[in-house]
Amino acid sequence: MNQGSFIHGSGLIGALLIPAAILAPAPALRAQAPEDDTYQGESPERYAQVKVVEGNVHLIKGGSDEALERGIPISEGDILESHGRGVLQLGDGTRLAFAASTRFQVAALFADRQGTREALLRLDYGRIRIVSGDQSDARIRVDTPAGTVTITSGANATCDVDNDHAVRVQVNSGRIV
């Protein structure tokens, strides 16, 4: 067999394989969905999600200290130290907005035996505003150096802790206990 017939034979095989490639099913193409920052790791009542971060905010998780970024899941035990501001959202839509010069811990996020969502925050200093979601049945407890405030479902309230540990609570709607 000479070189010319080898090329010709190869071309013939290639020509025979082209129709097979055309007839083979194409891989399924899917439209790419817009970026979804929903954390898929656990049940929504077990974490809070960072929706907004402006400025310098640190997340202290275990022994690590890292910059907080949008979309990061915040779980029990995590501490936020803010020199900026931001918003966390619980699984039921409740939003926790925090101001600059704020330090707080997300101590617990859970649903009790009756299915009521509960969150426990420890506010060392600074300001947190809690706005319950439209469908929220959550109870948010905020522990401060001077006492505890419990915000019931449907409430909108702000808790401030000064440098001298004085606590101010402003209720915009709903009720606190």
Secondary structure, DSSP 8 states (H G I E B T S, - for coil): --HHHHHHHHHHHHHHHHHHHHHS----------------SS-GGGEEEEEEEES-EEEEETTEEEE--TT-EEETT-EEEESSEEEEEETTS-EEEE-SSEEEEEEEEEE-TT--EEEEEEEEEEEEEEE--TT---EEEEEETTEEEEE-TT-EEEEEE-TT--EEEEEEES-B-
